[in-house]
Amino acid sequence: RDMQSYYVFVSSWMTKMESILSKEQRTDKFAEDLSNRCNVFIQGFLYAYSLSTIIKTTMNLYMSMQKPMTKTSVKALCRLVELLKAIQHMFYRRSMIVADSVTHITQHLQYQALHSISVAKKRVISDKKYSEQRLDVLSALVLAENTLHGPSTKQRRLIVSLALSVGTQMKTFKDEELVPLQLVLKKLDLISELTERIQAQCDCCFLYWHRAVFPIYLDDVYENAVDSARLHYMFSALRDCVPAMMHARHLESYEVLLECYDKEIMHVLNEHLLDKLCKEIEKDLRLSVHTHLKLDDRNPFRVGMKDLAHFFFLNPIRFFNRFIDIKAYVTHYLDKTFYNLTTVALHDWATYSEMRNLATQRYGLSMTEAHLPSQTLEQGLDVLEIMRNIHVFVSRYLYNLNNQIFIERTSNNKHLNTINIRHIANSIRTHGTGIMNTTVNFTYQFLRKKFYIFSQFMYDEHIKSRLIKDIRFFREVKDQNDHKYPFERADKFNRGIRKLGVTPDGQSYLDQFRQLISQIGNAMGYVRMIRSGGLHCCSSAIRFVPDLEDIVNFEELVKEEGLSEETQRAARQLDCVLGDLTRNFAEGTEYFKMLVDVFAPEFRSPKNMHLRNFHIIVPPLTLNFVEHSISCKEKLNKKNKSGAAFTDDGFAMGVAYILKLLDQYQEFDSLHWFQSVREKFLKEIRAVAKQQNVQATNQDEKLLQTMNLTHKRLEVCLQEFELLYFSLSSARIFFRADKTAAEENQEKKEKEEEAVKVSGADLPSAPAADPVVK
């Protein structure tokens, strides 16, 4: 109740003070104006006195009686503290006008006092009876008069008070004159020490002992965001505790006490206001952006609404040696959160961008754009990450040969990550072209491990004996079978290998071997993408060079102009960069050739004869691959998409690479495997079509339906084999399948001999006698 009435009183007093002090003083009403000002100043002081007494008494009584305060009492007392500081702030804000007015008011009050005293003095003088007592009274009045003619210092006011205690004897003043004089002197006392008295009454250092109320106060401010500006008053009150703490003697240094106090207040502020505000704003932005989702009821008429934007219009609050800027704090929190979450899930960048715009529109927060470097903004995975975990990458990603793109096999998110040439080029631009060779080195190390497993599989007795049997069988039947490897034989191998055992998830040894080859192919696909990315990066860098054929030498031009050494060094550096770019762009390292040359001698050596059987396992492998591919594509239309895929060209790349290493392209082509498959499926499709025509006349619906399904299945299988054939043909081009190892060696020798002849023709003929040349 008191708080509400004081709230009204102080508010009206502040309005009155503002209006009186902002008015210009008129000469004709100068005295009246001074009286008004005097009354307003004294009124403000009296309010401050009353508030201070109520707050201190109430808080100390609660404390001494060890009684818990109710939340309502705490809020009311905190509101009174704010009013107290508001009074002080009002005087402080208008201190220039107040200081100017105080001098005039003291003069005016002195004039009023002098007037009263002169009337009494005349009365004493007019009385002709002489006595010592009367003389003392007169002297006292004269002394009071003389003292009042001057500045209103403490000593002078004391002398006036003493003089008048003598001068008021013998009924020198009438009763109606004495009361106004005493009032004037009281006013003079107050006005002369107005600033000091206001400061003393508004000092809130007692709050140090009542810090427990601060968290409840902050919760109240958060709930009633409309008048959030009152925070300034509370922090001003909390600052009053500092001077008292500086006199602490129980510690070595009072700095320790101040630091603890600072930490405590800031911790409470963060916990009860700033962090809550940050979370609420973030939540509001998220819910506003995701309105398309079915969320909780956000109808303001039902669930209420807090306008937290008021906090962002506050000026920074000064506390100790810092400014607490609520707007900057929340902005920084949102910036940091959005940035970190964007780096974790790059596909969410658009959502966070939308939330930034909304924060600017709704709350006036000027957010920072998350300028993430191109290596993370423009790709799912960085080249460095892939390089370090290439064994994980080749098993988790699927390669597409035509589009030169890697697609994630499965993901817990709604999206699948993809990696294409542009991503790789951005990574190379970030890390430099040196990373390309390092990547190929890592790939080489990875392939070594995989080829060891490959060799172990081919050396297995069950596999080796079966393959040798198949080779012998093909040699026997090839003349009868038009030199084509029978489809049934490959199918028998594919099914028969399951008898050797399966893994817990139902995979045969051939399935695992196919996956191994796919991973080897994925590694080669990655190397191809690295090369393409390098060329893409070089081409985007070199597009600023006008003519690649005729690049000027900047160093020479700079020397001709006689420019400084630093400029010459810069020009030399530019020439090096341009030369490097031109060379990289023109050549482009043949990584495939390197990876073939490094493994081929070992693969073709006599001690690895068991690998020579590889070409005969390719038909059952392709059968296995086609079955796997069809099941993956069918899963795309199902609700549970685990294991779904639409491309896996790593297998074709792997087969082409291993055939090249073993120099077995001719042996594989001699099987005429894909022609055999094509003939087998076309024959079956024609047979089914014939049966369909027969059944169409019989009008057996169920049988016709079965026939249609069989026909469709055969067409799908044939299409998959055709796609695999095209992919394998494309992959073979990378490894120059047109030439055998012997032909390549012959070509290499011819080139070397030609080079020697050319260099020999260029050398000048030396005189025979010169021993050095000999």
N, C-alpha and C positions, 0 to 999 in steps of 0.2 A: 504493500500500500504506500509506504513512504517513498519507495523507489519511483513509483508512477507519478506521485505528486511532485517529487523533486525533478523528475524528468521534464515535466511540464514547466516548472519554475525556471529551471536552468535554461531550457530551450528558449523561453520567452525573454529571459534576461539577456541571452546571447544575441537574440534578434534586436532587442532594444539597444544594446551596446553597439552593435554593428550600425544601426541606423543613426544613433547620436554621433558616433565618431566619424561617420562618413559625410555628415552634413557640414557645410561650411559655416564657420562662426560669424554671426552678424554682429556688427559693432554696436548697434542699438540695443541688442538683447544679450550682450556679452556676459553680464552678471548672472542672468537667468540660465544661460547656457552652461556656465561654469558650475552652477548649483546642481543642474541635471547630471552633468558628468561626474561630479563628486558623489552624488547619491548612487549612481549606477556602479561606480568603482567600489563603493562601500558595500552595496548590495551583493556584488560578486564575491567580495571577501567573506561576507557573512554566510553566503551559501557554501563557500569552500570550507569554512569553519564547521558548519553544521554537518556537512557530508563527512568530513574527516573524523569528527567525533563519533558519528553513528557507525562508520565502518570499523574504526579501531575498537570501540566499545564492544560491538557485536562480535567481531572476530575473536577478540581476546577473552570475552566471556565464554564463548563456545570452547575455546582452547583450555581455559583454566578449569572449567567444569567437566572437561573431557566428554563433551556431548557431540554426537555426530551431526553435521549440518545436513539439511535436506537439499536436494538439487535446486529447488526453487529459491532457497535462501542464498545459495552460492551464486546463482545467476543474478539475483537482485543485488547482492553485494558487489559483484563484478561490474554490474551496470553503474552502480554508485561510484566505483573507482574510475570508470570511464568518464562520468560526469565531472568528477573532481579534476581529472586531467584535461578535460575539455575547457574548464574555467581557466586553468593555468595556460593552456594553449591559446585561448582567446586573448589573454593579456599579453602573451609573448608575441602573438601575430601582430597585435596593434601597439607593440611596445614603443614605437617612435611617437605616435600620437599621444599615447598615455604619458610618456615622459614629458612631452611638451605641455600637456594639459596639467600635470601634477604641479609644476612650478606656478602656473597661473592660479590654480585652485588654492595652493598654500597662501599665495599673496592675498587672494580674495578672503580666505578664512582669517588671516591675520588682520586684514582690514576690518572684518566684522567684530573680531575680538577687541581691537583697538577702539572701535566705536563704542562698544559696551563699557570698556574701562574708562574712556574719556568722560562718558556720562556720569559714572560713579565718582570720578575724580572731581568733576565740577561740583558735584553734590558735597563732597568733603571740603572743598575749598570754600564753598559758599557759607558753610557753617563756621561762624567767627570764633566760636569757643575754642580756645587753644588748650591742647593737652598733649603729653608725650605720646600717648596711645594713638591719638588722631594723627600725629606727625608720622608715627611708624606705619600706619595704614596708608597714608599719602605717599610715603617713600616707597612702600611696597608696590603701590599702583604705578608710580613713576618708573620703578625698576622693571615692572612687567611691560609697561609701554615701550621703554627703551630696548628691552630684550626682543620684543616682537618686531621691532624695526630692523630686520635682518634675516639671514637664512634660517630655515626651520630645522636647526640641528638638535640632536638629542639633549645636549647640555642646556641650550637655550630653552627648550621646552620644559626641562626639569626646573630651571630657574623661574620660568613663568608660573609653573605649578606651585612652587614654594612661595613665591611672592604673593600669588592670589590666595593661598591659604591664610596669609596674614591680612591681605587687602580686603578679604570678604568679611572681616570682623566688623563690629560696630554698625551693622546694618547699612553698609555703604551701598549694597545692591538690594533692589527689591526682589521678591521671590520670582516674579515673572521675568526678571532680567537675568537672574543667576542661572536658571535652567538652560536657556539658549546658549549662554556663554560656556557652560560646562560641555554642552553638546558640540559647540564649535571647536573647543579645545580637544575633545575626543576625536572629532573628525580630522583635526590637524595632526594629531598623533598617528592616526591610521594612514592618512594620505601621504605623510612624510616618509613613512616606512612601507609604502604599499607593496613594492616589488618583493622586499625581503619577507614580508608577512604572507603574501600569496604563496611564495616559494615554500615557506615553512609549513603552511597549512596543506599544500598540495603534495608534499613529499610523501611518497608511498613506500619508503624503505621497509616498513613493517611487513610488506608482502613477502619478504624473504622467509619469514617464519610460517607463512601460509601458502606455500607454493603448491600444496596439494589441490588447490581450487583451480589451477591453471588447465589441467586436462579437461575438466568438466566444462570450463569456459570455452575451450576450443571446440569441443563437440557441439556446444550451443551455437557458436559462430558458424560452424559448418552446416548445421541444420537450418539456420536463418541467414542465408547468404546475402539477403537483400541489404542488410546494414553491416556488411563485412568491413567497411571503412573503420569501424570502431577498434579494429586490431591495433591501429597506430597508437591509440590512447593506452591500451593495455601494455604494449611494449615500452611505451614511455614510462609507465608506472614501474615496470620491471627494471628499467634502467636506473631508477632511483636507488636501487639496492646497492649499486656499485660503489658510490663514495663511502658508504658505511663500511663496506668490506675492505676498502683500502686501508682502514685503520686497524685491521685484524693483527693481533700480536701472537696468536697461539700457533702460527705456522712460521716457518723460516722466511717464506715470501708470500705476500698476499696474492701473487700471480696464480698460485696453485688454486686458491679458493675461487678466483675469478674464472679460471679455465673450467673448473668443475661445474660452476654455475652456468656458464655459457653452454657447455656440453649438455647439461641436464635440460635446459630450456629448449635447445635446438632439437634434442631427441624427442621431447614431448610434442613440439610443434610438428616435426616430421611425422610422428606416429598418429597424432590425432587430427591433423589437418592436411598437410601437404601430400602425404602418401595416399590418404583416402581420396583426396581431390584428383590426384593423378589416375588412380584406378577407376574412379567414377567417370572421368572424362573419356578414358580409353574405352571403357565399357559402352558408354553412350555412342561413341564414334563407331565402334564395331557393330552394335545393334542397328544403328542407322544405315550403315553400309549394307548389312545383311538382312534388310527388311524382306527380301524374297524368301528367306527361310521362315519356318513357322516357329516363332519365338514366344516368350512369355508376353502376357498382356502389358502393353506400354501406353494404354489410354490414360492421359494425364488426369482425366476427371475421376478415374477409378483408383489409380495408384499414386496420384499426387505428382508434383513436379517441382524440382529445385532449379532455379536459374543460377548455375554456378559461374556464369560469365562475369558476374559482379566482382569476383575475386581478381579478374584479370584487368580490371580498370583501376585497381589500387596502385598508388605510388609505392616504390620500394620502401620497406620498413627498415629503419636503421636500428641495429642492435650490436653492441660492442664495436668491433672494427669491420663490420660487414653490412651489406644491404641485403635484406631478404626480399628478392623479387619473385613473387608467386608465379607471375606469368612466365618468367624466364625458367623457373624451376620445372613447371609442368611441360613447357615447350621442350626443354632438354630431355626430360623423361620420355616424352612421346617420340622425339627424334631418335633417341638411343634404342628404344623398344622396337620402333618400326624398322630401323636399320638392321638391328640384330636378327629380327624375325625374317626380314627380306633375304639376308644372307643365308639363312637356314633353308628357306623354301623360296627359291628365286621366282617361281611361277606366280607367287602372291604379290609381286611388285605392283601390279595394277590396283589391287585392293588397297594397299597401303598408300598408294598415290592418291586414291580417292579419299581415304581417311584424312590425309594431309590437307587436301582442298577443303574438306568439310570442317576441319578444325579451324582453318583460316576464316571461313564464312561464318561459322556459328559462334566461335569464341574469340576471334580476332588474333589467333596465335600464328605468328609468322614462322612457319616450319622450314627446316632446311631440306633441300632435295638430297636424297641419298645417292650421291654421285659414286656409285660402286664402279670399280675399274672394269674395263671391258671383259677381262678374263672371267669374271663371275657373273656379270649381268647378261652376257651374250652367249653363255653356254652352261650346260648342266654340270659337266665335269671338266676340270682343268687338265691339260696335257701332263703336268707334273704328277697329279693324283693318279691318272691312268697308268703312267710309266711306273710309279712305285708299286701299284697293285695290278699289274697287267694280268696276273693269273686270275684275279677276281673279275676283272673287266671282261676277258674273253669268255668267261662262263656265264656272265650276267647279261651280256648284250648280244644282239643278233645283227648280222651284217647284211646290207642290201647292196648288191654289186652295181646295179644300174644307176641308182641315185647317190651312191657313195655316202651312205648314211648308216649309223649304228642306232638301233632301237633297243631300249631296255626290255628284258624278257618279262619280268614281273615287277610290280611296285606296290607298296602299301598305300600310296597316294592315289588320287583320282587320275593323275597324269602319268604317262611314261616319258622318261627323259630320252631325248635324242641328241646325237652328236653328229654334226656335219662339217664340211670343209671350212665354212665361215668361222665356226667355233674354234677349230684347230688353228686357223690363221690368226685369230685374235690372241690365242694363247702364245703362239710363236712370236707375235709382235710384242707381247708383254715380256716374255722370258728371253727373247733373242733366238737367232737361228741355230745357235750351238746346241740347243735342246734336241734338235732333230737327230743328230748323230748319237747322242746319249740314249734317246728312245730306241733307236735301232740296236744299240748295244744291249739294252735291257731285253728287247725282243729276242735277240740271239741267245741270251742266257735262258730265257723262258723256253725257247724252242729246243734247246739242248736237253732240258729236263723232260719235255714232252716226247722227244724222239727216243729217249731211253725207255719210256713206258711203251711206246710204239714198237720198239725192237723186241721188248720182252713178250708182247702179245704175239708178234709174228713168230717168235721162237718157241712158243708153247707147243708141246707135242701134239695135242689134240688138233690145234689149228693147222700146224705145219703139215701133219699127215693128211688132213682133209684137203688142204690146198694142193698138195702134190698129186693126190688122187684125182682132183678136178682137172689139173693141168694134163695129166695122162689121158683122162677121159676125153678132154677136148681135142687132143691130138688124134685120138682114135676116130672120133665121130665127125671131125670138121669137114671131111670130104663129102660125107653123106648129108650133112646139115648145112651145106652151102656156106661153110666157113663162119657160121654164126653160133655164138654160145647159147645153148638152150635156156630158155626162161625157167623151165621146170627145175633144172639143176640148181640155179641160183635160189629159187624159192625153197627148194629142199634144204639147201645150206642155211638159209635164213631161219627156217623153222627148226631144223635139227640142232642148231647151236643152243637152243633154249634148254636142251636136255643136259647140257653141261652145268646148268644152274642159273638162277636169277637172283637179283638183289632184292632187299625187302620191298622196294617200290616197284617191283615187277620188271626190271630191266635185264635183258640178256647181255652176254659179253659183247655181242655184235653192236648192241645199242651203245654200250660204253665206248667201244672202239670208234663208232660213228661220231660220238660227242668229242672224243679226243681229236679226231680229224677236223671237226668243225671248229674246235678251239685253235688248232694250228692255223686253219684258214682265216679265222677272225683276227689272229695276230698278224697275218700277211695283209689282210684288209686294212688293219690299223696302220701298218707301215705305208701302204699305198695312200691312205688318207693323210698321213703326216707329210708325204712328198707333195701331194696336191695342195695341202694347207700351206706348205712352205712356198710353193710357186704362187699361190693366191696372195700370200703376204708380200712376196717380192714384187708381184705385179702391181699391187695397190701402193707399194712404196715407190716404185719406179715410174708411176704414171706422171710424176711431175718432171721427169727428164724429157725434154722435147724430142731429141733424136738419139736413139741408142747407138746408131752407126757412127755418129760424129759428136763425141763428148769432148768439150773443150777442157784443157788442162788449166785449172784455176791457179795452181801454184806458179806456173810460168807467167800468167797474166799479172798476178800480184807482184811478182818480182820485177816485171817490166815497169810497173807503176811506182816501184820503190816504196811500197808500204811497209809498215812495222813488222817486226819479227812475229808478234802474236798473230797478226793477220795472215802471215805466210804459213804459220803452223796450222791455223784454222783451215786455210785453203788446201794444205796438204791432207788434212784429215778428211775434208770434203771429197777430194779426189779418191782417197782410199775407200770411203763409203760407197761412192758411185761405182768404182771399179768392182767392189765386192758384190753390190746389187746386180750389176750387169752380168757378171760371171755366174752368179747363182741363177739368175733369170734365164740365161742362155743355156746353161748346162742342165741343172736339175739332177741331183745324184741318182744313179741307178741302184736303188737299195735292193730291189728284187734280185738283180744280177749278183750283188754282193752276197746276199743270203743263200743264193743257189751255189755260188762258187765255194763258200765256206763249208757247206755240209756235203756237197756232191761227192768229193773224193772218198769220204768215209762211207757214204751210202753205197758207192759203186765198188768198194774194195772187196777182195775175195773173202775176207773174214766175216763179212755181213751177207753171205750168200742167201741166208734165210729170208732176207728182205726182197729177193728177186721174185718171190711168189706173190707180191702185192697186187699185180695187175689182175690176178684171177679172183681176188676177194672183192674187187670193185663192184661187179654185178650184184652179189648179195647185199653189199653195202648200199648201193643205190636203191635196191628194193626196200631195204630197211628204212632208208631216208624218206622215200616216197610215202610209205605207210605212216611214218611219224609226221610228215608235213601235212598229209590229209587230215589226220586226227587233230593237229594244231589248228588248222583253218576251220574245221567244223566247230571247234570250241568257241570261235569268235562270235557265233550266233547264239551261244548259250548264255544263261544268266550268270553262272559261275565261270568266269573267264580264266581260271588258273590254268596255266599251260598253253594258253592261246597264243598263236603267232601267225604272221602272214608272210614272213620271209626268213630264210636262214641260208644265205649264200656262202657262209663260211665253209660249209661242207664242200661245195664245188671248188672254192679257192684251195682248200686243203688237199683235195684229191689231185688237182692240177699241179700243185707245188711238189707233192711227194712223187708223182709220176715223173716230173722233170728231174728231181734229185736222183731217181733210180734210172733215168733215161729209158723209160718204158712206154713212151707214147705209142711207138710202133706196135709193141706187144699188145697194148690195150686196144688199139684200133683194129688189130687183127681179130679180136673177138667179135667185132661188129655187133656189139651188145645192144646199142640203142635201136638198130634196125630190127634185131630179133624181137625186142620188146614191142616195137611199133607194129610189126607183122602179127604178133600174138594177139595184141589188143584189138587191132582192126578186124582180125579173123573172128574174134569172140563177139565184137560189136555187130558184125554182119550176121552172125548166127542168131544173136538175140533179136535183131531187127526182123529176120525171117520168121522167127517164132511169134513175134508180136503180130505180124500180118496174119498168121494162121489163127492166133487166139482172137484177133479182132473179129474174124468171121464167126467163131464159136461163141463170142460174147461172154467169156468167163471173166467177170470184173476183177476178182481177187488175183487171178493168175496174171492178168494184164497189168495190174498195179505192180506186182512183183517184178514183171519183165521190165517195166519202165524204170523202176528203182535200180535193177541190175544194169540196164543200159546207161543210166546216169552215172552209176558208180564206175563203170568201165571207162566212160568218157573222162571222168575226173582223174582217174589213174593215168590214162594216156596223156592228158594235159600236163599233169605233174611231171611225168617222165620227159615230156617235151621241154618244159621249163628248165628242168635240171640239165638236159642236154644243151640248151642254149647257154645256161649259166656256165657250164663246164667248158663249152667252146670259147666263151668270152674270157674265162679265167686263163685258158691255155695261151691266149694271145700275149698275156703279160710275161709268160715264161718262154716265149719264142718256141712254140711247139712244132714249128715247121722244120726245125733242124735237130738232128741227133747230136750227141756229145762229140762223136768223131768228126762230124761236119763242122761243128763250132770250133774245135781245136785246129782243124785244117785252115779255116778262115782266119783264125788268130795268128797262125804261123805266117800266112801269106801277107797279112798286114804288117807284121814285125819285119819281114824281109824287105818289103817295100819301103818301110821307114828307114831301114839301114841303108838301102840304096840311095834314097834321097839325101840323107845326111852325108853319105860318102861323096856324092856329087858336089855338095856345097863346099866341102873342105878344099882349101887351096893346096896345090901340089908343093910339097916342101923339098928343099934341096937335100940330096942323099947324104951329103957330108955332115949335116947337122946332127950330132949325137943325141941332143935333147929330144928332137922330134922323133928320131928313131925309137 
